[in-house]
Amino acid sequence: MKLDTDDLIMVSQILERDSKNTTYKFALLRATIDVIQLFDHLIYRDNETSKVVVPTGLIVERWIWYYYPLLVDGFFPQKHNEPLEIVPRKNIAFRKSFTDLIRMWQPRYGGFWHLYNDFKKKVLPPEINAQLKDLVIRLYDTITRMPMRHIGHYGSGEDYSIYRIHSGKEKILPVDVITTELLVRKMGTFTFPYKFYLTLKYLGSFIEGMDSVLNKWAEFITVANKRYSVDKEIVLDRLSQVPESFRDVGEVKKYYHEVMKRKRLYCVWSGNRLREEDLNVDHVLPFSRFPNNSFWNLLPAKRSVNNKKRDRIPEPEFLQKRSGIIFDYWNMLWDHYENEFLEEVRMDLLPVQQRSGFWQDTAFKSLQGKASDLIHIRGMESWSL
């Protein structure tokens, strides 16, 4: 794949020259990169327009996890001359709604990680779910009316020159529980040029790195309001926080031990029989490379083999050789965890067009595609036996 120099220049201009009145553009670029790297299976290309179509709800959800660490305590201005107190039109558009959510959540239910996990498990208390509805609507309005409108304006002089609304959001009903799937289904879609997509897909990890999006975001916060002294390293630490599932691998390991009492289990990679003392639960795609604790990614492996694999990525061809046993374990997990397992597969591996029917082959090809991207695009070390 040959990258166009003009697209690299466009990214540079967005970072350096487009409007910098708020942190919105940094958040949108970061979210776009993350969605491409984590949810590429939910993105499709419109061949007629040479653009890609992306669920807006995925961007909305990423903003929740980006801004929570910045708003939970201390004061990190997200807008030029933003005041400490809540003042209409002086703060970022969703600060009050977000602050209300934090004040309702933090004292009674826990912190950032607990909110993320209860959200993923769909067990948020009703009053928190109601406040989250208000927040996601405000986030959607902010994203679609501000950074999507203005990014690229410097180079083109036009609004919505890169990001464009493809389909609008549906009404979120009082009975709706806010989940990733609901955000994908009801928040509509947006488009941007396929060449821009390729640039972010291949170079996104560098663009998002310390010398660009995160660094520029941190620099903005440190000078946004000179009345408040903000340490850049603290800001970078907050920006670098990534929510992860609390799912204890031990829970899955305990299940595999229970199964071993009834029948033999075999190492997903070597095929050798597993014994109680040898059992490890391996992340098929290593968590340090692809932060995902879903059941489909947690399969039994021999301890010595897992130690050799470490944080390397299984080669797609090797995955194909092991597809039989992978399918066996997926079906076993599906039978035990039922809808929870299937919902994770749908969200993590299946395209929007295929959310029902026979899912195994599509999910497996998606797994191979993610492994290939990690190896060939992001340059991570491959592995096989």
C-alpha positions, 0 to 999 in steps of 0.5 A: 500500500502506497501512502499519499504524501498529501494525506500525511500533510493533511494530518500535520495541518490538522494537528498544527493549524486547524482551530485550537479553541478546545481539545475536541479535535485531538479527541476526535482524531484519537478516537478515529484512530482507536476505532480503526485499530479496534473496530475495523470490522464495523467499518465499510467502504462505500465504493461509489464515494471512495469513503469509509462509513463508521458508526458514530456511537463508537466515537461517542463511547471513546470520548467517555473514557478519554474525558473521565480521567480529565474531569474526575478531580483537579482542574484540567481546562479543555477550552481556552480560558475555561473557568473552574466553575460551571458557566454557560458557554464558557465551558466545554459543552458537556462538562456539566453533564459529565460532572453530574455523572461523576458526582453521582457515580464516584462516591457511591459506586467506585471510580473510572474502572468500575464505571467501565466494567459496569457499563460493559456488563450492562449493570449500571444503576437506573439513575446512572444510566439516565445521566449517561443518556444525557451525556452521550446525547451531548457528546454526539451533538458536540462531536458532530457540530464542532470537530467534525465540522471544523477539522480540515477547514484550514486547508479547504476553507469548507465545513465538513471537508473531511468528516461528514454525517452519513446517517443521523441518530435515532431517538434514545428511549427512556427504556433504553440501556446505554451499551456499546451496541445501542450506541452503534445502532442508534447514533448513526454513521459518519464518513471520511475519505478512504485515503485518510482512513488508510493513513490513520490505519497504517500510521495511526499508532505513530500519529497518536503517540507522544509526539503528536495527538496526545502531546498536543492535547497535553500542551493545549491543557497546560496553557489553556488557562494561565490562572491554573498551573497544570503539570504536563506530565500529570496530564499525559498520565491522565490521557494515557489511562485506558479502561480495561475489563475487570474480568478476572482471567481466574474466572475463566481458568476456574471454568476450564478446570471444572471442564477438565474434571469431566473431559480432557482439554488440549493446548490451543497451540500445541495440541498437547493434553493439558494437566491441572498444573500446566493450565494457563489461560492465554490471550490469543491476541496479547492484551498488551497489544490488543486490550481485550478480555472477551471470552473468545480471546481467552483460551487454554494453553500449556504454561510452557507454550504460553511462556514462549508465545509471550506478547507475540502475535499468532500468524494468520496461517498458524491460526488457520492450522489451529482453527479446529480447536479454536472453534471447539473452545469457542463453541464450548464457551458459547454453550456455557456463557451463552448470550454474554459470549455471543454479544462479545463476538458480535461487538468485537469480531462481526461486521454490522451486516452480520449480527445473526446466523452462522457467525463462526467463519466470519468471526475467525476471518476477522480474528485472522485479519486483526492478527495480520494488521498487528503484524504487518501494519503495526510491526509487532512480532509474529509467532507460531509453532 
